[in-house]
Amino acid sequence: MADQHISPERNGVRYGLFTAVGMALYFIVASLLGLADNIMYSYGNIVILGIGACAAISHYKRVRHDRMPYLQGFGTGIITTAVASVAFALFFVLYTVISPSLMEQLRASDLFGFELSVTIAFLAILLQGVMSGVIISLIAMQYFKSPDHNPLQQHVE
């Protein structure tokens, strides 16, 4: 893929998959340490999402020679976090098929009660990732926006 013809979608998918790999590795390490059933450690995924979204936006801006439209950068971050969330949620479903004891530990912690299913866990991971990703992307774009970004200038002239 030539970087000169990069789009927010391609960039977001590429970095989203990298981010999902990072989230999966973090989860595997937490699982090996016996920390996967503690809900507090899931906030590490938000940090990984933030790093992935910022890396994607930064790469897109660099390829565009620091002339990045605001909404394209914002879209890159959202696509990155959405792809990462879907891929990680699918990984989680696969992991619970391989190791069903994790779902039993999560049910025992009584955060969701005995009504917790793999489907609800999938949707919770997806919702947490996508909503966090929108907020992270909005915050990141305040840093990465072009220096001459002035949305009111277009309406004044």
C-alpha positions in Angstrom: 0.0 0.0 0.0 1.5 3.3 -1.0 1.3 5.9 1.7 0.7 8.7 -0.7 -2.8 7.2 -1.5 -3.7 6.5 2.0 -7.3 7.1 3.1 -8.7 7.5 6.6 -10.4 4.1 6.2 -7.3 2.2 5.2 -5.2 3.8 7.8 -7.9 3.2 10.5 -8.2 -0.5 9.6 -4.5 -1.0 9.6 -3.9 0.7 12.9 -7.1 -0.8 14.3 -5.7 -4.3 13.7 -2.4 -3.4 15.3 -4.2 -2.0 18.3 -6.4 -5.1 18.6 -3.2 -7.2 18.7 -1.9 -5.0 21.5 -5.2 -5.4 23.4 -5.2 -9.2 22.9 -1.6 -9.4 24.2 -2.5 -7.3 27.2 -5.4 -9.6 27.9 -3.3 -12.7 27.5 -0.7 -11.4 30.0 -3.5 -10.4 32.4 -5.0 -13.8 32.1 -1.7 -15.5 32.7 -1.2 -13.4 35.8 -4.8 -14.2 37.0 -6.0 -10.7 36.6 -8.4 -11.1 33.7 -11.5 -11.4 35.9 -10.8 -8.1 37.6 -12.8 -5.4 35.8 -10.3 -2.7 36.8 -7.6 -4.1 34.5 -9.9 -3.7 31.5 -9.1 0.1 31.6 -5.7 -0.7 30.3 -7.4 -1.4 27.0 -8.6 2.2 26.9 -4.9 3.3 27.2 -4.0 0.9 24.4 -6.9 2.3 22.3 -5.6 5.8 23.0 -2.2 4.9 21.8 -3.5 3.2 18.7 -5.8 6.1 17.8 -3.1 8.7 18.3 -0.6 6.7 16.3 -3.1 6.3 13.4 -3.9 10.1 13.4 -0.3 11.0 13.6 0.7 8.7 10.8 -2.2 10.1 8.6 -1.1 13.6 9.3 2.5 12.9 8.6 1.6 11.2 5.2 -0.5 14.3 4.3 2.5 16.6 5.0 0.8 18.1 8.1 -2.2 19.2 6.0 -4.9 17.0 7.4 -8.6 18.0 7.3 -10.1 17.8 10.8 -12.9 15.4 10.1 -10.6 13.0 8.2 -8.3 12.8 11.2 -11.3 12.4 13.6 -12.7 9.7 11.3 -9.3 7.9 11.3 -9.3 7.7 15.1 -12.9 6.5 15.2 -12.3 3.8 12.6 -9.2 2.7 14.3 -10.9 2.2 17.7 -14.0 0.6 16.1 -11.9 -1.9 14.2 -9.8 -2.6 17.3 -12.9 -3.0 19.5 -14.6 -5.4 17.1 -11.4 -7.5 16.6 -10.8 -7.6 20.3 -14.4 -8.6 21.1 -14.2 -11.4 18.6 -10.9 -12.5 20.2 -12.6 -12.4 23.6 -15.4 -14.7 22.3 -12.8 -17.1 20.9 -10.9 -17.0 24.2 -14.1 -17.8 26.2 -14.8 -20.8 23.9 -11.3 -22.1 24.5 -11.3 -21.3 28.3 -14.9 -21.2 29.6 -13.7 -20.8 33.1 -13.2 -17.0 32.5 -16.9 -16.5 32.0 -17.6 -18.4 35.2 -15.2 -16.2 37.1 -16.8 -13.1 35.7 -20.3 -14.4 36.6 -19.0 -15.1 40.2 -17.8 -11.6 40.6 -21.5 -10.6 40.3 -20.8 -7.5 38.3 -23.5 -8.5 35.8 -24.9 -11.4 37.8 -25.6 -14.8 36.4 -27.2 -13.2 33.4 -23.8 -12.5 31.9 -23.5 -14.3 28.6 -20.8 -14.3 25.9 -23.1 -12.1 23.8 -23.5 -9.5 26.5 -19.8 -9.5 27.2 -19.1 -9.1 23.4 -21.5 -6.1 23.3 -20.1 -4.6 26.4 -16.6 -4.7 25.0 -17.8 -3.3 21.7 -19.7 -0.4 23.4 -16.9 0.4 25.8 -14.3 0.5 23.0 -16.3 2.5 20.5 -17.6 5.1 22.9 -14.1 5.5 24.4 -12.7 5.7 20.9 -15.0 8.6 20.0 -13.9 10.6 23.0 -10.2 9.7 22.6 -10.3 10.7 18.9 -12.0 14.0 19.7 -9.4 14.8 22.4 -6.5 13.7 20.2 -7.7 15.9 17.3 -7.3 19.0 19.4 -3.6 18.2 19.5 -3.2 16.9 15.9 -5.3 19.4 14.0 -3.6 21.5 11.4 -2.0 24.7 12.8 -4.1 26.9 10.5 -7.4 25.1 11.3 -10.0 27.8 11.7 -13.6 26.5 11.1 -15.1 30.0 11.6 -12.9 31.6 8.9 -14.9 29.9 6.1 -18.2 31.4 7.4 -16.9 34.9 7.8 -15.7 35.4 4.2 
